[in-house]
């Protein structure tokens, strides 16, 4: 049977493939420290109690019909206040804010609203899913390699050779998959570069837009603070579409409430696209989220405790990897900055197992570690780069104790490779 060329050539998710391996082993009763999926174990990280209560209340109040196309007004008002309080940004709840079923439909709607087949899209590598969105639209994607020396964050110098004629620059901070963040200076230079590029274009040309995914904006640690393009360079406002939501900062991935905000002319087109997809967040969850965001005390108390627990798991893994490095293992890690991810280096690709198997790809090394050490990571090859050494570890589904318990296994496996 014939299918579309896009369907025929669409590459499946490497993360889902890894998850399948992990689930098969779990079904056999094997205890796996699953550091793969960017999700939360609700037993470790439940959603805020107040949010849960508000959701139940909304269902009991029979708030189960269609929501309005751009989202329940009360939620758009709460989001407007939330981003003003948290970031000092002012966006109109009637024309510049859009609600959807999580942040993914908003990212896809941004692409659909701005990109035609053949348009140039620039994004850093590694990054999450941009390569797949580019493929779905038949765009010309340019994955700009980044370096561990700059925490895998792109610089203006990295991006500048590729922005001429581009329509979209897709950025994310804190970054999935690395958990690292832009510096104010670094992001400001990128924004000024985009502004200069737009000022050089003819009026009949599409501008260069920034898609700024800040879904992890509330999950930052220590001295690391979230920053955004419009705060740094207010003139970039008309060219910036923000992606955000409750999925990560409130451990509410299954609640499916995301919000985007940006220039009204783009948001209005995204509203129509989301409507045609039917990708609305469920109305009860929208009504509940509106109430929860207004409950500043509950929000602050949850974030305080939640961030402490996430940071504890990240720090535990970071210190374990650092100890292995100090013992002479060919490993490394980048200090946790934000999100739920740790960037880990395992410089063992090309090694051979005791059984004589050559681990000549990051994926092969990863599957071997899963089977022998019962520790599951995701290679950066799943995020649009062919880097041979670096992996993402997500701590949302593992406790610090689970993580620590698997390190002796990892040490044994790495010691056995030749």
C-alpha positions in Angstrom: 0.0 0.0 0.0 1.3 3.4 -0.9 1.6 6.1 1.7 2.9 9.7 1.5 6.5 10.4 0.8 6.7 12.1 4.2 5.3 9.0 6.0 7.7 6.8 4.1 10.7 8.8 5.0 9.9 9.9 8.5 12.5 8.6 11.0 11.1 7.0 14.2 12.1 8.3 17.6 15.3 6.7 19.0 14.0 7.5 22.5 10.9 5.3 21.9 13.1 2.5 20.7 15.2 2.7 23.8 12.1 2.8 25.9 10.9 -0.4 24.3 14.1 -2.1 25.3 13.7 -0.9 28.8 10.1 -1.9 29.1 10.9 -5.4 27.8 13.5 -5.8 30.6 11.1 -4.4 33.2 8.5 -6.9 32.1 11.0 -9.7 32.9 11.4 -8.3 36.4 14.8 -6.5 35.9 15.2 -3.3 37.9 16.3 -0.6 35.5 17.4 3.0 36.4 15.5 4.6 33.5 17.1 7.9 32.7 15.7 8.1 29.2 12.3 9.8 28.9 11.8 13.4 29.7 8.9 12.6 31.9 8.1 12.1 35.6 7.2 9.1 37.7 4.1 10.4 39.5 4.9 8.3 42.5 8.2 10.3 42.9 7.0 13.6 41.4 3.2 14.0 41.7 1.4 17.1 40.4 0.6 19.9 42.9 -2.2 18.8 45.2 -4.0 22.1 44.6 -3.9 21.5 40.9 -5.3 18.0 41.3 -8.1 19.3 43.5 -9.0 22.0 41.0 -9.1 19.5 38.2 -11.5 17.2 40.2 -13.6 20.3 41.0 -13.8 21.3 37.3 -15.0 17.8 36.3 -17.6 17.8 39.2 -18.7 21.2 37.9 -19.3 19.6 34.4 -16.7 21.7 32.6 -16.5 19.1 29.9 -17.6 20.8 26.7 -15.3 22.3 24.0 -13.0 25.1 25.2 -12.7 28.3 23.2 -10.3 28.0 20.2 -7.5 30.0 21.8 -8.1 28.7 25.3 -10.3 29.5 28.3 -10.2 33.2 28.9 -9.5 32.8 32.6 -6.4 30.7 31.8 -5.1 33.2 29.2 -5.5 35.9 31.9 -3.7 33.8 34.4 -0.9 33.0 31.9 -0.6 36.7 31.1 -0.2 37.5 34.8 2.2 34.6 35.3 4.6 35.7 32.6 4.4 39.3 33.8 5.2 38.3 37.4 7.9 35.8 36.5 9.6 37.5 33.5 8.3 41.0 33.4 6.8 40.5 30.0 3.4 41.9 29.0 1.3 40.1 26.5 -2.4 40.6 25.7 -4.6 37.7 26.8 -7.0 38.3 23.9 -4.7 38.4 21.0 -1.2 37.3 21.9 -1.6 34.2 24.0 -2.7 30.7 22.8 -3.5 27.6 24.8 -3.0 24.1 23.5 -2.8 20.4 24.5 0.8 20.7 25.8 3.6 22.6 24.1 4.2 20.2 21.1 1.1 21.4 19.1 2.4 25.0 19.6 5.8 24.2 18.3 4.3 22.4 15.3 1.8 25.3 14.8 4.7 27.8 14.8 6.4 25.8 12.1 3.2 25.6 10.1 2.4 29.3 10.5 5.8 30.5 9.3 7.5 27.9 7.1 6.9 27.0 3.5 8.5 24.0 1.8 12.1 24.8 1.0 12.3 27.6 3.7 15.5 27.6 5.7 15.2 26.7 9.4 18.3 27.0 11.6 18.7 25.1 14.9 21.5 23.9 17.1 22.5 20.3 17.4 21.8 18.7 19.7 18.2 19.9 20.1 14.9 18.2 20.5 12.7 17.3 17.5 13.6 20.2 15.2 14.9 17.8 12.6 11.6 16.0 12.5 9.5 19.2 12.2 11.7 20.3 9.4 11.1 17.0 7.6 7.4 17.2 8.1 7.2 20.5 6.3 9.8 19.8 3.6 11.9 22.7 4.9 15.6 23.1 4.5 17.0 22.4 7.9 20.5 23.5 9.0 21.7 21.8 12.2 24.5 23.9 13.6 26.9 21.9 15.6 27.6 23.2 19.1 30.5 22.5 21.5 30.8 21.2 25.1 33.2 24.1 25.7 30.1 26.3 25.5 27.8 23.8 27.3 26.3 22.8 23.9 24.6 26.2 23.6 24.9 28.0 20.2 26.7 31.3 19.9 26.1 34.2 17.5 29.3 33.3 15.8 28.1 29.7 15.3 24.8 30.8 13.8 25.8 33.8 11.8 27.0 32.0 8.7 23.5 30.4 8.3 20.9 33.1 9.1 21.0 34.9 5.8 17.7 34.1 4.1 16.5 31.9 7.0 12.9 32.1 8.1 13.2 30.5 11.6 15.8 30.1 14.3 14.7 27.5 16.8 16.2 28.0 20.3 15.6 26.4 23.7 16.8 27.3 27.2 17.1 25.5 29.5 18.0 23.1 26.6 16.6 19.7 26.0 18.7 17.5 25.9 21.6 19.1 27.8 20.0 20.9 30.8 22.3 23.8 30.0 21.4 27.5 29.5 22.2 30.6 27.6 24.2 33.3 29.3 22.6 36.8 29.0 25.6 38.0 27.0 25.4 35.0 24.6 21.6 35.3 24.0 21.8 39.1 23.6 24.4 38.7 20.8 22.1 36.2 19.0 19.1 38.5 19.3 21.1 41.5 18.0 22.3 39.4 15.1 18.7 38.4 14.2 17.5 42.1 14.5 20.3 43.2 12.2 19.4 40.5 9.7 15.7 41.6 9.7 16.7 45.2 9.3 18.6 44.3 6.1 15.7 42.5 4.5 13.3 44.0 1.9 9.7 44.6 3.0 8.5 41.8 0.6 10.7 39.2 2.3 9.7 37.1 5.3 11.5 38.1 8.5 13.7 35.8 10.5 11.7 34.7 13.5 12.9 33.1 16.8 11.0 30.2 18.2 12.0 30.3 21.9 11.1 27.1 23.7 11.2 27.9 27.5 9.2 25.0 28.8 11.8 24.5 31.5 12.0 28.2 32.5 10.9 27.6 36.1 13.4 24.7 36.6 16.7 26.5 37.1 19.2 25.9 39.9 21.6 27.9 42.0 22.9 31.0 40.4 21.6 30.1 37.0 18.6 32.3 36.1 16.3 32.0 33.1 16.6 34.7 30.5 14.7 35.5 27.3 15.1 37.4 24.0 12.5 40.1 24.6 13.8 41.1 28.0 17.3 41.4 26.7 16.4 43.1 23.4 12.9 44.5 23.4 13.0 45.3 19.7 13.0 41.5 19.0 9.4 41.2 20.3 7.7 41.2 16.9 9.9 38.3 15.8 9.8 36.0 18.8 7.3 33.2 19.5 7.5 31.8 23.0 6.6 28.1 23.8 5.8 27.3 27.5 3.4 25.4 29.7 2.8 23.4 32.8 4.1 20.0 31.7 7.6 20.3 33.1 7.6 23.0 35.8 4.6 21.3 37.6 5.4 17.7 36.8 2.2 17.7 34.8 3.1 16.1 31.5 -0.1 14.2 31.3 -2.3 17.2 32.2 -1.6 18.6 28.7 -1.8 22.3 29.2 0.7 24.4 27.2 0.8 28.0 26.3 2.5 30.1 23.6 2.7 33.8 23.2 4.0 36.2 20.7 3.0 38.8 18.0 -0.7 38.8 17.4 -0.5 38.3 13.6 1.4 35.0 14.1 -0.6 33.8 17.2 -3.9 34.3 15.2 -2.7 32.0 12.5 -1.5 29.5 15.1 -4.9 29.6 16.7 -6.5 28.5 13.4 -4.0 25.7 12.9 -4.4 24.4 16.4 -8.2 24.5 15.9 -8.0 22.5 12.7 -5.8 19.9 14.5 -8.2 19.9 17.5 -5.2 20.1 19.7 -6.9 21.9 22.6 -6.1 21.2 26.2 -9.1 19.6 27.9 -11.4 22.2 29.3 -11.4 20.9 32.9 -7.6 21.0 33.0 -7.7 24.6 31.6 -10.1 25.8 34.2 -8.1 24.1 36.9 -4.8 25.5 35.6 -6.3 29.0 35.6 -7.1 28.7 39.3 -3.7 27.2 40.2 -1.6 29.8 38.4 -3.5 32.4 40.4 -2.6 30.7 43.7 0.8 32.2 44.0 1.5 30.6 47.4 0.8 27.1 46.1 2.8 27.7 43.0 5.8 29.0 44.9 5.7 26.2 47.6 5.5 23.5 44.9 8.3 24.9 42.9 10.5 25.3 45.9 10.1 21.6 47.0 10.1 20.2 43.4 13.2 22.0 42.4 15.0 20.8 45.5 14.2 17.1 44.7 15.1 17.4 41.0 18.3 19.1 41.9 19.1 16.4 44.4 18.8 13.7 41.8 20.8 15.7 39.2 23.5 16.5 41.8 23.7 12.8 42.8 24.3 11.7 39.3 26.7 14.5 38.6 28.8 13.7 41.6 28.8 10.0 40.8 30.1 10.6 37.3 32.7 13.1 38.6 33.9 10.5 41.0 34.3 8.0 38.2 36.2 10.6 36.2 38.5 11.2 39.2 39.2 7.4 39.3 40.4 7.5 35.7 37.4 6.5 33.8 36.9 8.2 30.4 33.7 10.0 31.5 32.6 13.5 32.2 29.5 15.6 33.0 28.4 19.2 32.8 27.2 20.8 36.0 23.4 20.8 36.3 21.9 24.2 35.4 18.2 23.7 34.6 15.5 21.3 33.4 15.7 17.6 34.4 18.7 16.6 32.4 22.4 15.9 32.9 24.8 15.8 30.0 27.2 12.9 30.4 30.3 11.9 28.4 31.0 8.2 28.0 34.1 8.0 25.8 33.9 4.3 25.1 32.5 4.1 21.6 34.8 1.9 19.5 35.5 -0.4 22.5 35.0 -4.2 22.5 32.9 -6.2 25.0 34.3 -9.3 26.7 32.2 -11.3 24.3 34.0 -9.7 21.3 31.2 -7.3 20.2 32.5 -4.0 18.8 30.5 -1.1 20.2 31.1 1.1 17.2 28.1 3.5 17.6 26.7 5.4 20.6 23.5 3.4 20.3 25.3 0.1 20.6 27.2 1.3 23.6 24.0 2.5 25.2 22.1 -0.8 24.7 25.0 -2.7 26.1 25.0 -0.6 29.2 21.3 -1.0 29.5 21.6 -4.8 29.4 24.7 -5.1 31.5 24.5 -2.2 34.0 20.7 -1.8 34.0 21.2 1.9 33.5 19.4 3.5 30.5 20.5 6.8 28.8 19.8 8.5 25.5 22.7 9.2 23.1 22.9 12.6 21.5 22.5 10.9 18.1 18.7 11.0 19.0 18.9 14.8 19.0 20.2 15.5 15.6 23.9 15.2 16.1 26.4 12.4 15.4 28.6 13.2 18.4 30.1 9.9 19.5 30.5 10.5 23.2 27.7 12.4 24.8 24.4 11.2 26.4 21.3 12.7 28.0 20.2 11.5 31.4 16.7 12.4 32.6 16.1 12.2 36.3 12.3 12.6 36.3 11.6 8.9 36.6 14.4 7.9 39.0 15.1 8.6 42.6 18.6 9.6 43.8 18.9 6.3 45.6 18.0 4.3 42.4 20.6 6.3 40.4 23.3 5.7 43.0 22.6 2.0 43.2 23.4 1.5 39.5 26.8 3.3 39.5 28.8 0.1 40.7 27.2 -1.7 37.7 28.3 1.0 35.3 31.8 1.0 36.8 32.0 -2.7 36.3 30.8 -2.6 32.7 33.2 0.2 31.7 36.1 -1.6 33.3 35.3 -4.7 31.2 35.5 -2.9 27.8 38.7 -3.0 25.8 
